[in-house]
Amino acid sequence: MASVKNVRGFVGAPEGVDPEKIPKIALSSGARLPCIGLGTFGNDRYKGEQIAEAVKDAISLGYRHIDCASVYGNEDCIGKSLNDLMARGFKREELWITSKLWNDKHAEKDVIPSCEKSLKDLQLNYLDLYLIHWPFSNFHAKGVDVSSRDPNAKPYIHENYMKTWRQLEKLVKMGLVKHIGTSNMTIPKLKLLLRDAEIKPVSNEFESHPHFQQPELFRFLVDNKIIPIAFSPIGSPCRPERDRTPEDTVDIEDPVIAAIAKRLNVHPAVVCVKWAIQRGQVPIPLSVNRSKYLANLQAAVSAPLTKEETKAIAGIDKNCRLVKGQVFLWKAGQSWEDLWDLEGAIVV
């Protein structure tokens, strides 16, 4: 694939999007987070090499934000892609790379080594953002079904979470991480973290798509200057089988989404991505299909949805959580709802 370099120094594929035109969110640190990223959670369906090739090509097309995690099992492959791109002229400071601490590494002694392992695998000297992947230290093996439980599972214990968070704060002070944040958190948990953290979270990664808009959590994040990063922004059609239930709905088949897609002459997934960006959250859709991840990127720079369309999408929220997290439950007889503090208090 041929690459080009224009007068602004953009190295990439000629059919791509100039990354300078991608809207960015300014942080108090002076850093700027691109308003769309490429997700890399595909270990249930794709080999690491496939994900890494998509990352390499996506960056050549104009992506500058890549969302990774140690548990995805592909950071070593992605590191080879990043190293190759930098050898071709891409600069580290142009990229925003996120990784995450997995549940079995919450112990104080494990946090810094786990981050260092991600850095080594990704062949980087620092991460732009490091997240605690789940607020629970409960472990599950790869490929387990929805009934699997960690025999040592525990509820959220704020004292323990703060011990883990203090290690993330150390990573910032060590220069290994530029920013730290959370993932899969609820409002009650975030309130405690904001109260006790020395270095506040700059972002929370959470499930959000037109059929699951989480307006209260979204508003809480915005009000507290925490950037909302949205996983499963098109409704996670490739999520693991364990996360599927008969009640699940399909965003990209919604008549409202389909009608807007028809007007724009795009795939319905692109409408979901455009909605997320216009709402003020940062979508991180995954695809290994070039036409799809290019179309998602183009959504960030094409004409916005109309006010009528955004209002119509606001009206199709079905409160349909797709990634329910049952494998992280800690005692018998629980429902997945207990993970999410639906009554406004932490469930123990």
Secondary structure, DSSP 4 states (H G I P E B T S, - for coil): ---EE-TT--EE-TTS--GGGS-EEEPTTS-EEES--EE---TTTS-HHHHHHHHHHHHHHT--EEE--GGGS-HHHHHHHHHHHHHTT--GGG-EEEEEE-GGG-SHHHHHHHHHHHHHHHT-S-BSEEEES-S------TT--TT---TT-----HHHHHHHHHHHHHHHHHTSBS-EEEES--HHHHHHHHHH-SS--SEEEEE-BTTB--HHHHHHHHHTT-EEEEESTT--TT--GGG--TT---GGG-HHHHHHHHHHTS-HHHHHHHHHHHHT-EE------HHHHHHHHHTTTSPPPPHHHHHHHHTT-----S---GGG--STT--GGGGGTTTSS---
